[in-house]
Amino acid sequence: MSDDKNKHIDAELVRSLADILNDTDLTEIEVERGDLKIKVKREVTVAAAPIQYAAAPAPAAHAAPAAPVSMPSDPATIVARSGEEVKSPMVGTAYLQPAPGSDPFIKAGDKVKKGQTLLIVEAMKTMNPIQAPRDGVVAEILVGDAQPVEFGEALVVLEA
């Protein structure tokens, strides 16, 4: 294109197309007007949950239920832990405090009550409180503040 044609690009049209992308699930829009062709794209990042496979139980009258299979994303993080792991119910971002600069919900060694908020997992701009499943003592906090977490990832270890 010559410089004269570039000067006549309708900035308002480009902004309108970008707004349409933001307001919809579209990832690309292309418009042609005479010799002018405008294409607006956005990149979409999708966080995929890890795939977990479990064998189907064999039919048996007195078979014990199989324990759920879960693998950490990094084999170096495999550690024997005592206590109950509180796991993330969703993919998102973990936050250890209710607001930036405020005190964390919990610290290692804190006594917690059933239903008490341990941390927050943000998913799709919604803050989801992760609550203690029972009374106990926080043995370990396994995630950092503003850390991405996966579905089923251990977040906190509670001991009796």
N, C-alpha and C positions, 0 to 999 in steps of 0.2 A: 504494500500500500504506500502511496505517496504521503508526504507530511501533511498536505491539505486535507486528505481524507481522515487522518488520525485526529486532527483538530476538531472534527465534527462528531466524535463519538459521544453519544448521549449518556452522560454520567448518571443521570436520573434513571434511565432504563437499566443500567448495570446495577444500581442500588436496588431497584425494584426486583430484579431477578434474584439478587442475593437475599433479599427479604423473603421471597417465595421459597428459596431453599431452606432458610432458617425456620419457616413456619410449616414446612411439610417434611415428608420422609424422602423427598427427591434428593439426589446427589449431583445432578447435572441438568442444566437447562441451556438450550441453544436457540438463538433467534436470528433470523436473516431478514434484512431490509435492503433490497436492491443489492448493491455490491458489499454492503456491510454485514458481517457475520460475527455475532457475539456468543461466546460459550462461557458459562459460569459453572464452575465445579467446586465441590467441597469434598474433603477427605473424611471418611468415616472410619473410626477406630472401634473395633469390636473386641471386647475382652471375652475370651471363651473359657468356660468352666472346664476343669480337667475331666476327662472321660474316665469313669471308674467301671470296671467289669467285675461281676460276681457270678460264680457258677450257679446254675439253677439247682436247688436242693433235690436230691434223689428222694423218691417217694418212700417213706418209711414211717411206721406207726409211732416209734419211740425216738426219732432222731432229734437231737438237740439243735436249736436254731444256730445257724452260722453267725460268727461275729462279722460286723461290717468291715469291709476292706477299705483302707484309706492309705494313700501314699503321699508323703510330702513332696513338694515340687523339687526340692533340692536334697539329694541323698545325704549330703553333709549335715543336714539338720536332724537326721534320725537320732533321737536321744531317748533313753528310757526315762519315763516320767512317772512319778507316783501322784495320785490324785485324779480328779475329773477334769477333762479338757472341755472348756466352753468353746464351741466351734461357731464359725460364721455361717449364718443361714443364707448368705447371698454373696455375690461378687460385688465389691465396692471398695471404699476407702475407709480405713479405721481411724477414728479420732479418739484420743485418750482423755480429752477434756471437753467441757461443754462449749467453750469459746476460746479463741486464741488468747494466750496470756493468763488464763484462769488456772486454778489448781486442777490436777487430774482427778477423774472420778475415783480411781483407786491407785494404791501403791502396793508393792509386794509386802506381805505381812499384815495387810489390813483385814479385819474381820468384816464380812459382808452378810447381809440377810437375803433370803430368797426374794427375788423380784427387784433387788437393788440394781441400778444401772451400773454396769462395769465399764462400758465404752459405747461409742456410737459407730455404726457403719453407714456411711452415706452411699446410697445407690440411686441413680437417676434423680439427683438433687433432692432426695428425701432422706432426712436423718432418722435412722432406725436404732433405737436404744437396744443394746444387748444386755439382757438382765441375768442376774445370778439364778441358776436353776434350783439352788438350795442354799442354806446357811453354810458358811465355811470361811476359810482363811485363804487369801490370795497367795498362792505359792510362787507363781511366776506369771509375768505378763510377756507374751510371746511375740507381740507386734509393736512396732514403733508408731508414733503419732504421724498421721497423714500417709500411712503405708497402704498400698493396694493389697487387698486380701481376696482370696478365692472362696468359693462355696465349699464348706466343710473344713476350711483351714482352722487349726487350733489357734485361739486368740489368748486365752487365759487358762491357767491351771488352778483349780480350787482343791484344797485339802479339807478334811473334816476338822 
